[in-house]
Amino acid sequence: MMRFDWPVRVYHEDTDGGGVVYHANYLKFMERARTEWLRSLGVEQTELKSTLGVIFVVRAITLQYRRAAEFNDALDVVTVLDRVGRSLLVFEQKIYRQQEILTEAEVEVVCVNAADFKPVSIPSSVRGLIENAAQ
């Protein structure tokens, strides 16, 4: 499947009292990368909600921390779409500092109705963009 790279610079606000990236901020970096992946396909999440009445939400994350990132590190968040289901997208995401893997995760994202948060099929227009990009 398609690989998408998103650069992230670690700012002081991303770190904890020990000078390393606070653990929850890795999730934020991954979220930004998935959002930018969608945007690179021409999908704006605000438009999905306003025109199609759907949003993508995280259903599950399996995460492993390997090494700590620190202030001013240049990171690369790599996002690979692993599987596509009726309403499910499964991503493999890794955060690198140069060639070193710092964090890796499997992230399950579900398409839901924006009004009641019940799972719905990924809109065919979005599915088409995803499938075209994966080729």
N, C-alpha and C positions, 0 to 999 in steps of 0.2 A: 504494500500500500504506500501511499504518498507520505513523504517525510517533510515536515515543516519545522524550520528553525526560527526561534525568536530570541534576539539578544536582550539581556537584562543586565543592568549595572546595579550593584548593591550600594544603596545609600545608607547613611548613618541611621536613618529612621527604621531601616529593615533589621537592625541588629539589636541584640539584647544587652544586658549589663556585662556579659562576658566578651562582647565585641564580635560575636558571631551572629549569623542570620537566625532570627527567632524561628522556631520550627514551623509555625503556622504560615509564615511568609512564603515558604516554598510552594504551598498550595495556591497562594495568590499569584506567584510567578506562573504556575501551570495554568491557572484560570485565564490569565492574560494571553498566554500562548494559544489556548484553544479558541479564545475569542478572535484573536488575530488570524488564526487558521481559517475560521469561518469567513472573516472579512476578506481574506485573500481569495476566497471562492466567490465573492460578491454577495455574501449573506450578512446583512446587518441584523443583529438580534432585536433591536428596537422595531425594525420593520416587520420582523416575524411576528412579534406580539401585536403590533397595531394593524397589520393587514391580514394575517392568517390566524391570529388568536392563539399562537403557540409559543412556548419558551422551552429552552433546554435546561434541565436541572441535573445536578450530580446525584446519582443514586448510591454509588459505592466507590470507595477508594481503598486500594491496598498500596501502602507506601513504605518504602525502606530508605532510611537515612544512612549514608555511607561515610561522608566527610562533611565538615562544616565549611560554609562559605563565609567570607569576612568582608568588612567594609571595603568598598572600592573594587571588589572582584568583578571582572567581566564574565558573565555567565551566558550559556546558551541553553535555552529550553527547547528540547527536541520533542516533537509531537508526531506520533505515527498512529493513524487510524487503523486499528487491528481488525475490528468486526463491525458490520452494519446489520442491525435487525430491523424489524418493523418499526419500532419506536426507540430502539437502543443503538447507541454508538459506544464502542469500547476503544479507548485510547491507551497506548503505551507512551508514557512520558518520562524523559530523563533530563536531569539538569547537569550540565557539564561545566567545569572550569578547565578550559583548554581540552585535553583529552581525558581528563579524570571525571568519572561519574561521581557526583555528590549525592544525588537523590534519584530514585526511580519509583514509578508508580504505574498501576493499572487503574484507569478511571472509567467508570461506567456513567454515561450521560443518557438521560431519557428525555424524549420529546413529550411534553405534557400540554394539556389545555391550560391556557393562562388564567382562566376564570376559576376552575375547580381543581387544578393540578392532577387530573387523571391522565394516565398515559394515552397518547394518540399516535397514529402513524406519522412518521416524518413526512412532511408535505412533498409531493412528487417533484415539485420544482427544486426543492433543496436536495432531495435524494439524487436527482439527475446531476446536479452540480458536483455532489460528492462522488458519485460513480464515475463521472467524466474525469475528475481530478485524479482518481485512483488508477486510471489506465496509463 
